[in-house]
Amino acid sequence: MAPNTSRRRQVLQSAEIAHDKPLFTTHQQRFSPKKPSQIKPPISSLITPSIRSTSNAQPGPIEFNLQTELLQLHLLHLHAAEVERDWQLSAKKHLHRKFSNTATAHQRMRSKEREAAERTNLLAIREWTTGTPGHEAAENVQCLAEVLKELTALTEPGGRCTRLVLAFAAWHQGSEEVRKRRNGDDGAGDEPDESSLAFVDGLDAAWHSEHAALMRKTSLLSRQFESLPQPMQGSSLAAIVSACRQLLAGEVEQLRIMPVLEAAWLARERAWVEKSLADIAANVESAVTEIGEPAWRRL
């Protein structure tokens, strides 16, 4: 037993020696030293040892303020959506309640205004017909309706007054063009031509006949308006009567002013014709003076 035990120990020792000794290859000239099994520390730990050593130190006041602000911003951003949603809901509720009350008050005020206007209009109609027999009150209403109808027919597009005014406007525009050609303001040059010797004629007889008929018509409507009693101020009836009276007065003034403008134009034309004839006579007289005694007298 003893020899076997000693031999076993020798084998184990030789195996340990073989394990510690590196293997030799033909590519090596010598045995490589055994590498240590301990892991080397990273290079960063060797370069910045002071940072690791001071990482556990207390932050300064600047770092503390920055961290506090960062925490506040984080909390603000974290609850921003919820706070904004709550604010919008609160604003909607407040505005809905406010404008709902305003709309209700507006509707109530409009209702009161309509009731007051109805009372005013009824009182105005009652006063407009107070103290007159029934047939006269009906005549007032009928007269007002007829005047409104006639005035609308005269002043609407295509009405008699409208056509008369358009004809006068066309005549006035033609007169302006004649005056510009005569004065050389049309850009045609300084050479006289036949158009520069044209003169303005007055409006034709048909226009004057229609003008006279409309003057009689508007005068009759004005007298009918004057015969109506004045309604109570502030009522719809008073507003209608006042608007019709103003429109009728404007039409009467327009009809009155158009013949005045025509007369002014014709007066200027007569003055221009007389001046042109005087210039022609002066030119003829000067030409005769320059020629002297006729040739047949010299024989």
Secondary structure, 3 states (H helix, E strand, C coil): CHHHHHHHHHHHHHHHHHHHCCCCCCCCCCCCCCCCCCCCCCHHHHHCHHHHHCCCCCCCHHHHHHHHHHHHHHHHHHHHHHHHHHHHHHHHHHHHHHHHHHHHHHHHHHHHHHHHHHHHHHHHHHHHCCCCCHHHHHHHHHHHHHHHHHHHHHHCCCCHHHHHHHHHHHHHHHHHHHHHHHHCCCCCCCCCCCHHHCCCCCCCHHHHHHHHHHHHHHHHHHHHHHHCCCCCCCCHHHHHHHHHHHHHHHHHHHHHHHHHHHHHHHHHHHHHHHHHHHHHHHHHHHHHHHHCCCHHHHC
